[in-house]
Amino acid sequence: MSGFNSDYEPTQDDLDNHSDQLNPNNDAYWQSRGEEERPECWED
């Protein structure tokens, strides 16, 4: 058993948050990695 709950249906907010955390142009990406916000030099 994998521990995955097959009855779970993510909300649109869940999906949006997941997408934001994978987008380096979004503050949520950096916050999920321990930063307060996107660094000024994030593209370097």
ModelCIF file with pLDDT and N, C-alpha, C, O atoms, coordinates in Angstrom:
data_MODEL
#
_entry.id   MODEL 
#
_entity.id                         1 
_entity.type                       polymer 
_entity.pdbx_number_of_molecules   1 
#
_entity_poly.entity_id                      1 
_entity_poly.type                           'polypeptide(L)' 
_entity_poly.nstd_linkage                   no 
_entity_poly.nstd_monomer                   no 
_entity_poly.pdbx_seq_one_letter_code       MSGFNSDYEPTQDDLDNHSDQLNPNNDAYWQSRGEEERPECWED 
_entity_poly.pdbx_seq_one_letter_code_can   MSGFNSDYEPTQDDLDNHSDQLNPNNDAYWQSRGEEERPECWED 
_entity_poly.pdbx_strand_id                 A 
#
loop_
_entity_poly_seq.entity_id 
_entity_poly_seq.num 
_entity_poly_seq.mon_id 
_entity_poly_seq.hetero 
1 1  MET n 
1 2  SER n 
1 3  GLY n 
1 4  PHE n 
1 5  ASN n 
1 6  SER n 
1 7  ASP n 
1 8  TYR n 
1 9  GLU n 
1 10 PRO n 
1 11 THR n 
1 12 GLN n 
1 13 ASP n 
1 14 ASP n 
1 15 LEU n 
1 16 ASP n 
1 17 ASN n 
1 18 HIS n 
1 19 SER n 
1 20 ASP n 
1 21 GLN n 
1 22 LEU n 
1 23 ASN n 
1 24 PRO n 
1 25 ASN n 
1 26 ASN n 
1 27 ASP n 
1 28 ALA n 
1 29 TYR n 
1 30 TRP n 
1 31 GLN n 
1 32 SER n 
1 33 ARG n 
1 34 GLY n 
1 35 GLU n 
1 36 GLU n 
1 37 GLU n 
1 38 ARG n 
1 39 PRO n 
1 40 GLU n 
1 41 CYS n 
1 42 TRP n 
1 43 GLU n 
1 44 ASP n 
#
_struct_asym.id          A 
_struct_asym.entity_id   1 
#
loop_
_ma_qa_metric.id 
_ma_qa_metric.mode 
_ma_qa_metric.name 
_ma_qa_metric.software_group_id 
_ma_qa_metric.type 
1 global pLDDT . pLDDT 
2 local  pLDDT . pLDDT 
#
_ma_qa_metric_global.metric_id      1 
_ma_qa_metric_global.metric_value   87.20 
_ma_qa_metric_global.model_id       1 
_ma_qa_metric_global.ordinal_id     1 
#
loop_
_ma_qa_metric_local.label_asym_id 
_ma_qa_metric_local.label_comp_id 
_ma_qa_metric_local.label_seq_id 
_ma_qa_metric_local.metric_id 
_ma_qa_metric_local.metric_value 
_ma_qa_metric_local.model_id 
_ma_qa_metric_local.ordinal_id 
A MET 1  2 47.00 1 1  
A SER 2  2 58.00 1 2  
A GLY 3  2 62.00 1 3  
A PHE 4  2 72.00 1 4  
A ASN 5  2 73.00 1 5  
A SER 6  2 80.00 1 6  
A ASP 7  2 88.00 1 7  
A TYR 8  2 88.00 1 8  
A GLU 9  2 92.00 1 9  
A PRO 10 2 93.00 1 10 
A THR 11 2 96.00 1 11 
A GLN 12 2 96.00 1 12 
A ASP 13 2 96.00 1 13 
A ASP 14 2 94.00 1 14 
A LEU 15 2 95.00 1 15 
A ASP 16 2 94.00 1 16 
A ASN 17 2 93.00 1 17 
A HIS 18 2 94.00 1 18 
A SER 19 2 95.00 1 19 
A ASP 20 2 94.00 1 20 
A GLN 21 2 94.00 1 21 
A LEU 22 2 95.00 1 22 
A ASN 23 2 95.00 1 23 
A PRO 24 2 93.00 1 24 
A ASN 25 2 91.00 1 25 
A ASN 26 2 91.00 1 26 
A ASP 27 2 90.00 1 27 
A ALA 28 2 92.00 1 28 
A TYR 29 2 93.00 1 29 
A TRP 30 2 92.00 1 30 
A GLN 31 2 92.00 1 31 
A SER 32 2 92.00 1 32 
A ARG 33 2 92.00 1 33 
A GLY 34 2 93.00 1 34 
A GLU 35 2 90.00 1 35 
A GLU 36 2 89.00 1 36 
A GLU 37 2 84.00 1 37 
A ARG 38 2 86.00 1 38 
A PRO 39 2 84.00 1 39 
A GLU 40 2 85.00 1 40 
A CYS 41 2 86.00 1 41 
A TRP 42 2 80.00 1 42 
A GLU 43 2 82.00 1 43 
A ASP 44 2 76.00 1 44 
#
loop_
_atom_site.group_PDB 
_atom_site.id 
_atom_site.type_symbol 
_atom_site.label_atom_id 
_atom_site.label_alt_id 
_atom_site.label_comp_id 
_atom_site.label_asym_id 
_atom_site.label_entity_id 
_atom_site.label_seq_id 
_atom_site.pdbx_PDB_ins_code 
_atom_site.Cartn_x 
_atom_site.Cartn_y 
_atom_site.Cartn_z 
_atom_site.occupancy 
_atom_site.B_iso_or_equiv 
_atom_site.pdbx_formal_charge 
_atom_site.auth_seq_id 
_atom_site.auth_comp_id 
_atom_site.auth_asym_id 
_atom_site.auth_atom_id 
_atom_site.pdbx_PDB_model_num 
ATOM 1   N N  . MET A 1 1  ? 0.840   -1.180 0.000   1.00 47.00 ? 1  MET A N  1 
ATOM 2   C CA . MET A 1 1  ? 0.000   0.000  0.000   1.00 47.00 ? 1  MET A CA 1 
ATOM 3   C C  . MET A 1 1  ? 0.886   1.245  0.000   1.00 47.00 ? 1  MET A C  1 
ATOM 4   O O  . MET A 1 1  ? 1.818   1.340  0.799   1.00 47.00 ? 1  MET A O  1 
ATOM 5   N N  . SER A 1 2  ? 0.608   2.184  -0.877  1.00 58.00 ? 2  SER A N  1 
ATOM 6   C CA . SER A 1 2  ? 1.478   3.343  -1.055  1.00 58.00 ? 2  SER A CA 1 
ATOM 7   C C  . SER A 1 2  ? 1.176   4.485  -0.093  1.00 58.00 ? 2  SER A C  1 
ATOM 8   O O  . SER A 1 2  ? 1.987   5.402  0.033   1.00 58.00 ? 2  SER A O  1 
ATOM 9   N N  . GLY A 1 3  ? 0.035   4.456  0.588   1.00 62.00 ? 3  GLY A N  1 
ATOM 10  C CA . GLY A 1 3  ? -0.331  5.565  1.456   1.00 62.00 ? 3  GLY A CA 1 
ATOM 11  C C  . GLY A 1 3  ? -1.062  6.663  0.725   1.00 62.00 ? 3  GLY A C  1 
ATOM 12  O O  . GLY A 1 3  ? -1.441  7.662  1.337   1.00 62.00 ? 3  GLY A O  1 
ATOM 13  N N  . PHE A 1 4  ? -1.270  6.506  -0.575  1.00 72.00 ? 4  PHE A N  1 
ATOM 14  C CA . PHE A 1 4  ? -1.981  7.507  -1.372  1.00 72.00 ? 4  PHE A CA 1 
ATOM 15  C C  . PHE A 1 4  ? -3.471  7.325  -1.183  1.00 72.00 ? 4  PHE A C  1 
ATOM 16  O O  . PHE A 1 4  ? -3.991  6.219  -1.336  1.00 72.00 ? 4  PHE A O  1 
ATOM 17  N N  . ASN A 1 5  ? -4.161  8.403  -0.851  1.00 73.00 ? 5  ASN A N  1 
ATOM 18  C CA . ASN A 1 5  ? -5.603  8.357  -0.644  1.00 73.00 ? 5  ASN A CA 1 
ATOM 19  C C  . ASN A 1 5  ? -6.293  8.594  -1.976  1.00 73.00 ? 5  ASN A C  1 
ATOM 20  O O  . ASN A 1 5  ? -6.366  9.733  -2.439  1.00 73.00 ? 5  ASN A O  1 
ATOM 21  N N  . SER A 1 6  ? -6.797  7.544  -2.597  1.00 80.00 ? 6  SER A N  1 
ATOM 22  C CA . SER A 1 6  ? -7.414  7.668  -3.921  1.00 80.00 ? 6  SER A CA 1 
ATOM 23  C C  . SER A 1 6  ? -8.738  8.412  -3.880  1.00 80.00 ? 6  SER A C  1 
ATOM 24  O O  . SER A 1 6  ? -9.267  8.780  -4.929  1.00 80.00 ? 6  SER A O  1 
ATOM 25  N N  . ASP A 1 7  ? -9.289  8.644  -2.686  1.00 88.00 ? 7  ASP A N  1 
ATOM 26  C CA . ASP A 1 7  ? -10.539 9.394  -2.558  1.00 88.00 ? 7  ASP A CA 1 
ATOM 27  C C  . ASP A 1 7  ? -10.311 10.897 -2.532  1.00 88.00 ? 7  ASP A C  1 
ATOM 28  O O  . ASP A 1 7  ? -11.268 11.668 -2.597  1.00 88.00 ? 7  ASP A O  1 
ATOM 29  N N  . TYR A 1 8  ? -9.060  11.321 -2.439  1.00 88.00 ? 8  TYR A N  1 
ATOM 30  C CA . TYR A 1 8  ? -8.741  12.754 -2.337  1.00 88.00 ? 8  TYR A CA 1 
ATOM 31  C C  . TYR A 1 8  ? -8.912  13.434 -3.682  1.00 88.00 ? 8  TYR A C  1 
ATOM 32  O O  . TYR A 1 8  ? -8.372  12.984 -4.693  1.00 88.00 ? 8  TYR A O  1 
ATOM 33  N N  . GLU A 1 9  ? -9.665  14.517 -3.686  1.00 92.00 ? 9  GLU A N  1 
ATOM 34  C CA . GLU A 1 9  ? -9.833  15.349 -4.879  1.00 92.00 ? 9  GLU A CA 1 
ATOM 35  C C  . GLU A 1 9  ? -9.300  16.735 -4.557  1.00 92.00 ? 9  GLU A C  1 
ATOM 36  O O  . GLU A 1 9  ? -9.888  17.441 -3.738  1.00 92.00 ? 9  GLU A O  1 
ATOM 37  N N  . PRO A 1 10 ? -8.196  17.143 -5.183  1.00 93.00 ? 10 PRO A N  1 
ATOM 38  C CA . PRO A 1 10 ? -7.655  18.481 -4.881  1.00 93.00 ? 10 PRO A CA 1 
ATOM 39  C C  . PRO A 1 10 ? -8.615  19.582 -5.343  1.00 93.00 ? 10 PRO A C  1 
ATOM 40  O O  . PRO A 1 10 ? -9.300  19.448 -6.357  1.00 93.00 ? 10 PRO A O  1 
ATOM 41  N N  . THR A 1 11 ? -8.645  20.659 -4.582  1.00 96.00 ? 11 THR A N  1 
ATOM 42  C CA . THR A 1 11 ? -9.439  21.821 -4.964  1.00 96.00 ? 11 THR A CA 1 
ATOM 43  C C  . THR A 1 11 ? -8.657  22.631 -5.988  1.00 96.00 ? 11 THR A C  1 
ATOM 44  O O  . THR A 1 11 ? -7.470  22.385 -6.203  1.00 96.00 ? 11 THR A O  1 
ATOM 45  N N  . GLN A 1 12 ? -9.313  23.586 -6.612  1.00 96.00 ? 12 GLN A N  1 
ATOM 46  C CA . GLN A 1 12 ? -8.612  24.464 -7.552  1.00 96.00 ? 12 GLN A CA 1 
ATOM 47  C C  . GLN A 1 12 ? -7.508  25.236 -6.823  1.00 96.00 ? 12 GLN A C  1 
ATOM 48  O O  . GLN A 1 12 ? -6.436  25.464 -7.383  1.00 96.00 ? 12 GLN A O  1 
ATOM 49  N N  . ASP A 1 13 ? -7.769  25.635 -5.579  1.00 96.00 ? 13 ASP A N  1 
ATOM 50  C CA . ASP A 1 13 ? -6.732  26.318 -4.795  1.00 96.00 ? 13 ASP A CA 1 
ATOM 51  C C  . ASP A 1 13 ? -5.514  25.419 -4.580  1.00 96.00 ? 13 ASP A C  1 
ATOM 52  O O  . ASP A 1 13 ? -4.376  25.885 -4.645  1.00 96.00 ? 13 ASP A O  1 
ATOM 53  N N  . ASP A 1 14 ? -5.753  24.123 -4.323  1.00 94.00 ? 14 ASP A N  1 
ATOM 54  C CA . ASP A 1 14 ? -4.644  23.180 -4.171  1.00 94.00 ? 14 ASP A CA 1 
ATOM 55  C C  . ASP A 1 14 ? -3.822  23.102 -5.456  1.00 94.00 ? 14 ASP A C  1 
ATOM 56  O O  . ASP A 1 14 ? -2.591  23.131 -5.420  1.00 94.00 ? 14 ASP A O  1 
ATOM 57  N N  . LEU A 1 15 ? -4.511  23.004 -6.581  1.00 95.00 ? 15 LEU A N  1 
ATOM 58  C CA . LEU A 1 15 ? -3.828  22.898 -7.872  1.00 95.00 ? 15 LEU A CA 1 
ATOM 59  C C  . LEU A 1 15 ? -3.062  24.174 -8.201  1.00 95.00 ? 15 LEU A C  1 
ATOM 60  O O  . LEU A 1 15 ? -1.940  24.123 -8.705  1.00 95.00 ? 15 LEU A O  1 
ATOM 61  N N  . ASP A 1 16 ? -3.677  25.323 -7.910  1.00 94.00 ? 16 ASP A N  1 
ATOM 62  C CA . ASP A 1 16 ? -3.010  26.608 -8.155  1.00 94.00 ? 16 ASP A CA 1 
ATOM 63  C C  . ASP A 1 16 ? -1.764  26.741 -7.296  1.00 94.00 ? 16 ASP A C  1 
ATOM 64  O O  . ASP A 1 16 ? -0.719  27.178 -7.778  1.00 94.00 ? 16 ASP A O  1 
ATOM 65  N N  . ASN A 1 17 ? -1.866  26.365 -6.022  1.00 93.00 ? 17 ASN A N  1 
ATOM 66  C CA . ASN A 1 17 ? -0.722  26.458 -5.120  1.00 93.00 ? 17 ASN A CA 1 
ATOM 67  C C  . ASN A 1 17 ? 0.405   25.546 -5.598  1.00 93.00 ? 17 ASN A C  1 
ATOM 68  O O  . ASN A 1 17 ? 1.572   25.938 -5.575  1.00 93.00 ? 17 ASN A O  1 
ATOM 69  N N  . HIS A 1 18 ? 0.068   24.351 -6.024  1.00 94.00 ? 18 HIS A N  1 
ATOM 70  C CA . HIS A 1 18 ? 1.081   23.426 -6.539  1.00 94.00 ? 18 HIS A CA 1 
ATOM 71  C C  . HIS A 1 18 ? 1.791   24.024 -7.750  1.00 94.00 ? 18 HIS A C  1 
ATOM 72  O O  . HIS A 1 18 ? 3.016   23.962 -7.852  1.00 94.00 ? 18 HIS A O  1 
ATOM 73  N N  . SER A 1 19 ? 1.029   24.595 -8.652  1.00 95.00 ? 19 SER A N  1 
ATOM 74  C CA . SER A 1 19 ? 1.617   25.222 -9.839  1.00 95.00 ? 19 SER A CA 1 
ATOM 75  C C  . SER A 1 19 ? 2.505   26.398 -9.454  1.00 95.00 ? 19 SER A C  1 
ATOM 76  O O  . SER A 1 19 ? 3.598   26.563 -9.995  1.00 95.00 ? 19 SER A O  1 
ATOM 77  N N  . ASP A 1 20 ? 2.029   27.216 -8.514  1.00 94.00 ? 20 ASP A N  1 
ATOM 78  C CA . ASP A 1 20 ? 2.813   28.371 -8.072  1.00 94.00 ? 20 ASP A CA 1 
ATOM 79  C C  . ASP A 1 20 ? 4.150   27.937 -7.476  1.00 94.00 ? 20 ASP A C  1 
ATOM 80  O O  . ASP A 1 20 ? 5.171   28.587 -7.696  1.00 94.00 ? 20 ASP A O  1 
ATOM 81  N N  . GLN A 1 21 ? 4.143   26.830 -6.716  1.00 94.00 ? 21 GLN A N  1 
ATOM 82  C CA . GLN A 1 21 ? 5.371   26.365 -6.078  1.00 94.00 ? 21 GLN A CA 1 
ATOM 83  C C  . GLN A 1 21 ? 6.366   25.789 -7.078  1.00 94.00 ? 21 GLN A C  1 
ATOM 84  O O  . GLN A 1 21 ? 7.533   25.590 -6.738  1.00 94.00 ? 21 GLN A O  1 
ATOM 85  N N  . LEU A 1 22 ? 5.931   25.521 -8.290  1.00 95.00 ? 22 LEU A N  1 
ATOM 86  C CA . LEU A 1 22 ? 6.824   25.009 -9.328  1.00 95.00 ? 22 LEU A CA 1 
ATOM 87  C C  . LEU A 1 22 ? 7.256   26.094 -10.311 1.00 95.00 ? 22 LEU A C  1 
ATOM 88  O O  . LEU A 1 22 ? 7.982   25.813 -11.264 1.00 95.00 ? 22 LEU A O  1 
ATOM 89  N N  . ASN A 1 23 ? 6.814   27.332 -10.085 1.00 95.00 ? 23 ASN A N  1 
ATOM 90  C CA . ASN A 1 23 ? 7.070   28.442 -10.999 1.00 95.00 ? 23 ASN A CA 1 
ATOM 91  C C  . ASN A 1 23 ? 8.044   29.425 -10.354 1.00 95.00 ? 23 ASN A C  1 
ATOM 92  O O  . ASN A 1 23 ? 7.658   30.147 -9.435  1.00 95.00 ? 23 ASN A O  1 
ATOM 93  N N  . PRO A 1 24 ? 9.312   29.474 -10.817 1.00 93.00 ? 24 PRO A N  1 
ATOM 94  C CA . PRO A 1 24 ? 10.291  30.364 -10.182 1.00 93.00 ? 24 PRO A CA 1 
ATOM 95  C C  . PRO A 1 24 ? 9.971   31.846 -10.339 1.00 93.00 ? 24 PRO A C  1 
ATOM 96  O O  . PRO A 1 24 ? 10.635  32.681 -9.725  1.00 93.00 ? 24 PRO A O  1 
ATOM 97  N N  . ASN A 1 25 ? 8.980   32.189 -11.140 1.00 91.00 ? 25 ASN A N  1 
ATOM 98  C CA . ASN A 1 25 ? 8.556   33.574 -11.284 1.00 91.00 ? 25 ASN A CA 1 
ATOM 99  C C  . ASN A 1 25 ? 7.529   33.954 -10.211 1.00 91.00 ? 25 ASN A C  1 
ATOM 100 O O  . ASN A 1 25 ? 7.044   35.085 -10.191 1.00 91.00 ? 25 ASN A O  1 
ATOM 101 N N  . ASN A 1 26 ? 7.202   33.023 -9.331  1.00 91.00 ? 26 ASN A N  1 
ATOM 102 C CA . ASN A 1 26 ? 6.165   33.240 -8.322  1.00 91.00 ? 26 ASN A CA 1 
ATOM 103 C C  . ASN A 1 26 ? 6.777   33.213 -6.922  1.00 91.00 ? 26 ASN A C  1 
ATOM 104 O O  . ASN A 1 26 ? 7.649   32.391 -6.642  1.00 91.00 ? 26 ASN A O  1 
ATOM 105 N N  . ASP A 1 27 ? 6.321   34.114 -6.037  1.00 90.00 ? 27 ASP A N  1 
ATOM 106 C CA . ASP A 1 27 ? 6.844   34.146 -4.668  1.00 90.00 ? 27 ASP A CA 1 
ATOM 107 C C  . ASP A 1 27 ? 6.650   32.818 -3.944  1.00 90.00 ? 27 ASP A C  1 
ATOM 108 O O  . ASP A 1 27 ? 7.491   32.436 -3.129  1.00 90.00 ? 27 ASP A O  1 
ATOM 109 N N  . ALA A 1 28 ? 5.551   32.102 -4.227  1.00 92.00 ? 28 ALA A N  1 
ATOM 110 C CA . ALA A 1 28 ? 5.290   30.824 -3.548  1.00 92.00 ? 28 ALA A CA 1 
ATOM 111 C C  . ALA A 1 28 ? 6.394   29.805 -3.824  1.00 92.00 ? 28 ALA A C  1 
ATOM 112 O O  . ALA A 1 28 ? 6.694   28.974 -2.967  1.00 92.00 ? 28 ALA A O  1 
ATOM 113 N N  . TYR A 1 29 ? 6.996   29.862 -5.002  1.00 93.00 ? 29 TYR A N  1 
ATOM 114 C CA . TYR A 1 29 ? 8.133   28.990 -5.344  1.00 93.00 ? 29 TYR A CA 1 
ATOM 115 C C  . TYR A 1 29 ? 9.253   29.207 -4.338  1.00 93.00 ? 29 TYR A C  1 
ATOM 116 O O  . TYR A 1 29 ? 9.789   28.253 -3.776  1.00 93.00 ? 29 TYR A O  1 
ATOM 117 N N  . TRP A 1 30 ? 9.600   30.464 -4.117  1.00 92.00 ? 30 TRP A N  1 
ATOM 118 C CA . TRP A 1 30 ? 10.719  30.805 -3.237  1.00 92.00 ? 30 TRP A CA 1 
ATOM 119 C C  . TRP A 1 30 ? 10.361  30.581 -1.773  1.00 92.00 ? 30 TRP A C  1 
ATOM 120 O O  . TRP A 1 30 ? 11.209  30.153 -0.990  1.00 92.00 ? 30 TRP A O  1 
ATOM 121 N N  . GLN A 1 31 ? 9.115   30.864 -1.391  1.00 92.00 ? 31 GLN A N  1 
ATOM 122 C CA . GLN A 1 31 ? 8.692   30.650 -0.008  1.00 92.00 ? 31 GLN A CA 1 
ATOM 123 C C  . GLN A 1 31 ? 8.726   29.166 0.339   1.00 92.00 ? 31 GLN A C  1 
ATOM 124 O O  . GLN A 1 31 ? 9.071   28.805 1.464   1.00 92.00 ? 31 GLN A O  1 
ATOM 125 N N  . SER A 1 32 ? 8.373   28.302 -0.611  1.00 92.00 ? 32 SER A N  1 
ATOM 126 C CA . SER A 1 32 ? 8.407   26.866 -0.341  1.00 92.00 ? 32 SER A CA 1 
ATOM 127 C C  . SER A 1 32 ? 9.836   26.347 -0.233  1.00 92.00 ? 32 SER A C  1 
ATOM 128 O O  . SER A 1 32 ? 10.062  25.210 0.182   1.00 92.00 ? 32 SER A O  1 
ATOM 129 N N  . ARG A 1 33 ? 10.805  27.193 -0.612  1.00 92.00 ? 33 ARG A N  1 
ATOM 130 C CA . ARG A 1 33 ? 12.217  26.838 -0.523  1.00 92.00 ? 33 ARG A CA 1 
ATOM 131 C C  . ARG A 1 33 ? 12.948  27.641 0.555   1.00 92.00 ? 33 ARG A C  1 
ATOM 132 O O  . ARG A 1 33 ? 14.177  27.706 0.567   1.00 92.00 ? 33 ARG A O  1 
ATOM 133 N N  . GLY A 1 34 ? 12.176  28.251 1.458   1.00 93.00 ? 34 GLY A N  1 
ATOM 134 C CA . GLY A 1 34 ? 12.750  28.907 2.620   1.00 93.00 ? 34 GLY A CA 1 
ATOM 135 C C  . GLY A 1 34 ? 13.089  30.373 2.457   1.00 93.00 ? 34 GLY A C  1 
ATOM 136 O O  . GLY A 1 34 ? 13.653  30.976 3.370   1.00 93.00 ? 34 GLY A O  1 
ATOM 137 N N  . GLU A 1 35 ? 12.763  30.959 1.325   1.00 90.00 ? 35 GLU A N  1 
ATOM 138 C CA . GLU A 1 35 ? 13.011  32.385 1.118   1.00 90.00 ? 35 GLU A CA 1 
ATOM 139 C C  . GLU A 1 35 ? 11.741  33.167 1.468   1.00 90.00 ? 35 GLU A C  1 
ATOM 140 O O  . GLU A 1 35 ? 10.642  32.612 1.438   1.00 90.00 ? 35 GLU A O  1 
ATOM 141 N N  . GLU A 1 36 ? 11.889  34.445 1.798   1.00 89.00 ? 36 GLU A N  1 
ATOM 142 C CA . GLU A 1 36 ? 10.717  35.262 2.089   1.00 89.00 ? 36 GLU A CA 1 
ATOM 143 C C  . GLU A 1 36 ? 9.975   35.657 0.817   1.00 89.00 ? 36 GLU A C  1 
ATOM 144 O O  . GLU A 1 36 ? 8.747   35.734 0.801   1.00 89.00 ? 36 GLU A O  1 
ATOM 145 N N  . GLU A 1 37 ? 10.733  35.905 -0.245  1.00 84.00 ? 37 GLU A N  1 
ATOM 146 C CA . GLU A 1 37 ? 10.147  36.272 -1.530  1.00 84.00 ? 37 GLU A CA 1 
ATOM 147 C C  . GLU A 1 37 ? 11.156  35.986 -2.630  1.00 84.00 ? 37 GLU A C  1 
ATOM 148 O O  . GLU A 1 37 ? 12.270  35.538 -2.356  1.00 84.00 ? 37 GLU A O  1 
ATOM 149 N N  . ARG A 1 38 ? 10.773  36.241 -3.858  1.00 86.00 ? 38 ARG A N  1 
ATOM 150 C CA . ARG A 1 38 ? 11.676  35.996 -4.984  1.00 86.00 ? 38 ARG A CA 1 
ATOM 151 C C  . ARG A 1 38 ? 12.877  36.920 -4.895  1.00 86.00 ? 38 ARG A C  1 
ATOM 152 O O  . ARG A 1 38 ? 12.704  38.133 -4.784  1.00 86.00 ? 38 ARG A O  1 
ATOM 153 N N  . PRO A 1 39 ? 14.099  36.379 -4.940  1.00 84.00 ? 39 PRO A N  1 
ATOM 154 C CA . PRO A 1 39 ? 15.290  37.237 -4.890  1.00 84.00 ? 39 PRO A CA 1 
ATOM 155 C C  . PRO A 1 39 ? 15.369  38.140 -6.125  1.00 84.00 ? 39 PRO A C  1 
ATOM 156 O O  . PRO A 1 39 ? 14.860  37.795 -7.191  1.00 84.00 ? 39 PRO A O  1 
ATOM 157 N N  . GLU A 1 40 ? 16.001  39.277 -5.971  1.00 85.00 ? 40 GLU A N  1 
ATOM 158 C CA . GLU A 1 40 ? 16.171  40.224 -7.092  1.00 85.00 ? 40 GLU A CA 1 
ATOM 159 C C  . GLU A 1 40 ? 16.930  39.574 -8.251  1.00 85.00 ? 40 GLU A C  1 
ATOM 160 O O  . GLU A 1 40 ? 16.610  39.812 -9.416  1.00 85.00 ? 40 GLU A O  1 
ATOM 161 N N  . CYS A 1 41 ? 17.926  38.761 -7.933  1.00 86.00 ? 41 CYS A N  1 
ATOM 162 C CA . CYS A 1 41 ? 18.798  38.185 -8.971  1.00 86.00 ? 41 CYS A CA 1 
ATOM 163 C C  . CYS A 1 41 ? 18.405  36.734 -9.275  1.00 86.00 ? 41 CYS A C  1 
ATOM 164 O O  . CYS A 1 41 ? 19.275  35.915 -9.572  1.00 86.00 ? 41 CYS A O  1 
ATOM 165 N N  . TRP A 1 42 ? 17.124  36.409 -9.205  1.00 80.00 ? 42 TRP A N  1 
ATOM 166 C CA . TRP A 1 42 ? 16.673  35.014 -9.346  1.00 80.00 ? 42 TRP A CA 1 
ATOM 167 C C  . TRP A 1 42 ? 16.958  34.419 -10.715 1.00 80.00 ? 42 TRP A C  1 
ATOM 168 O O  . TRP A 1 42 ? 17.010  33.196 -10.846 1.00 80.00 ? 42 TRP A O  1 
ATOM 169 N N  . GLU A 1 43 ? 17.146  35.250 -11.744 1.00 82.00 ? 43 GLU A N  1 
ATOM 170 C CA . GLU A 1 43 ? 17.387  34.728 -13.089 1.00 82.00 ? 43 GLU A CA 1 
ATOM 171 C C  . GLU A 1 43 ? 18.851  34.394 -13.347 1.00 82.00 ? 43 GLU A C  1 
ATOM 172 O O  . GLU A 1 43 ? 19.169  33.759 -14.352 1.00 82.00 ? 43 GLU A O  1 
ATOM 173 N N  . ASP A 1 44 ? 19.752  34.816 -12.450 1.00 76.00 ? 44 ASP A N  1 
ATOM 174 C CA . ASP A 1 44 ? 21.191  34.551 -12.631 1.00 76.00 ? 44 ASP A CA 1 
ATOM 175 C C  . ASP A 1 44 ? 21.545  33.105 -12.381 1.00 76.00 ? 44 ASP A C  1 
ATOM 176 O O  . ASP A 1 44 ? 22.711  32.727 -12.493 1.00 76.00 ? 44 ASP A O  1 
#
